[in-house]
Amino acid sequence: MDRRQFILSGIALGAASSLGIYGWHSSFNENNDNRDLVLSALLPALLYAALPQDTTMAEQVNRTKAAVSDFMPFLAKRQQQELQQLFNLLANQVTQLALTGHVTALAQLSIAQRWQLLIAWRDSYLAVLQQAYHGLRELLFAAYYGQPEHWQALDYTAPKYR
């Protein structure tokens, strides 16, 4: 390696490190558009059997997304940051490729592909992907089944207080 190659390699490595650090820090920024984009893509896959297959499905997805938005501030700050980072990473095409193995945007994948992605995260040997699956699953199930109109499907009756 001559001196010119060494200097150019150093500059390239420095630029790549700066971009990586900037990308890492920006992944923690709250962006509701990214959250809506990811939830719109993953909600139908995760709640496939529970969602109605008629015209009210979009309404159900929107209400569940609103419930997620209402519920997020009650989570611990660390959980909020981790979920927001997951939403941001899945909304970015470069990091989405690393997390999902798909170049195609999440919303353009079929429901079966989205479901396979979630199952791959659940069964992954990487604890962080398992954590992502379980965090999303618990959040989305709580947001969906926390709505009283879905309690009948669970054969649940709310307790009556005097």
PESULUR-V387024 format. One line per field, one symbol per residue. ss: DSSP state (H for helix, E for strand, - for the rest). psi: psi as a letter, one per 30 degrees, with the letter a starting at -180 (. if undefined). A space follows every 50 residues. Layout:
ss->???
psi->???
This chain:
ss->--HHHHHHHHHHHHHHHHHHHHHHHH-----HHHHHHHHHHHHHHH---- ------HHHHHHHHHHHHHHHH----HHHHHHHHHHHHHHH-HHHHHHHH -----HHH--HHHHHHHHHHHH----HHHHHHHHHHHHHHHHHHH--HHH -HHH--------
psi->kleeeeeeeeeeeeeeeeeeeeeeefffkkjfeeeeeeeeefeeeegeff kkgaffeeeeeeeeeeeeeefefflkeeeeeeeeeeeeeffkeefeeeef gkeklefflleeeeeeeeeeeeglfkeeeeeeeeeeeeeeeeeeffkeff eeffhkkkkkk.
